[in-house]
Amino acid sequence: MLSTYEVLYTMSSNKNWSADEEHSSKLVRKAKESPFVPIGMAGFLAVVAYGLYKMKSRGDTKMSIHLIHMRVKAQGFVVGAMTLAVLRLMRCNIFYV
């Protein structure tokens, strides 16, 4: 079984990286390596877009409170996606070793 350090090292080290790689190709490569990253990014953007849309109908709620709630929801979506990614990695390491 891998230690936490080994898991983090294998996740962060990548031998396929090159300095002349374009941003779009890097995003596509990262999305293939860990598919939960684009899911987290899309969810974050969706929550922020919905929050900005609902800003005009917030009623008597202060702007700062509305923005704090929107930020917490967006961060929760990203943390949830990261948690699913870690659980997927753990399942693969435990059952397929």
C-alpha positions in Angstrom: 0.0 0.0 0.0 1.3 3.5 -0.9 2.0 6.0 1.7 0.5 9.5 1.5 3.8 10.9 0.4 4.1 8.4 -2.4 0.5 9.1 -3.6 1.1 12.8 -3.7 4.5 12.4 -5.4 3.1 10.2 -8.1 0.2 12.6 -8.6 2.5 15.7 -8.9 5.3 14.2 -10.9 4.8 14.0 -14.6 7.5 12.9 -17.0 5.5 14.0 -20.1 5.8 17.7 -19.4 7.7 20.0 -21.8 8.4 23.7 -21.6 7.0 24.4 -25.1 3.6 22.9 -24.4 0.7 25.1 -25.2 -2.0 25.9 -22.6 -4.8 24.2 -24.4 -2.8 20.9 -24.9 -1.8 21.0 -21.3 -5.4 21.4 -20.2 -6.5 18.4 -22.4 -3.6 16.3 -21.1 -4.5 17.1 -17.5 -8.1 16.4 -18.1 -7.3 13.0 -19.4 -5.0 12.3 -16.4 -7.6 13.4 -13.8 -11.1 13.9 -15.2 -12.4 15.4 -11.9 -10.4 18.6 -12.5 -12.6 19.8 -15.4 -15.7 18.7 -13.5 -14.7 20.8 -10.5 -13.9 23.8 -12.7 -17.2 23.5 -14.6 -19.1 23.2 -11.3 -17.3 26.2 -9.9 -18.1 28.3 -12.9 -21.7 27.1 -12.9 -22.3 28.0 -9.3 -20.7 31.4 -9.8 -22.7 32.1 -12.9 -25.9 31.1 -11.1 -25.0 33.2 -8.1 -24.4 36.2 -10.3 -27.7 35.6 -12.1 -29.6 35.4 -8.8 -27.9 38.5 -7.4 -30.6 40.8 -8.8 -33.3 38.9 -6.9 -31.5 38.5 -3.6 -34.1 40.6 -1.7 -33.0 42.2 1.5 -29.9 40.1 1.8 -26.7 42.1 2.0 -24.3 41.9 -1.0 -21.5 40.6 1.2 -23.6 37.8 2.6 -24.8 36.8 -0.9 -21.2 36.7 -2.1 -20.0 34.7 0.9 -22.7 32.1 0.3 -21.9 31.9 -3.4 -18.2 31.4 -2.6 -18.9 28.7 0.0 -21.1 26.8 -2.5 -18.5 27.1 -5.3 -15.7 25.9 -3.0 -17.9 23.0 -1.8 -18.4 21.8 -5.3 -14.6 21.9 -5.9 -13.9 20.1 -2.7 -16.5 17.5 -3.5 -14.9 16.9 -6.9 -11.5 16.6 -5.3 -12.9 14.1 -2.7 -14.3 12.0 -5.4 -11.0 12.0 -7.2 -9.1 10.9 -4.1 -11.7 8.2 -3.4 -11.3 7.0 -7.0 -7.6 6.9 -6.6 -7.7 5.0 -3.3 -10.2 2.5 -4.8 -7.9 1.9 -7.8 -4.8 1.5 -5.5 -6.5 -0.9 -3.1 -8.5 -3.1 -5.4 -6.1 -3.2 -8.4 -2.7 -3.7 -6.7 
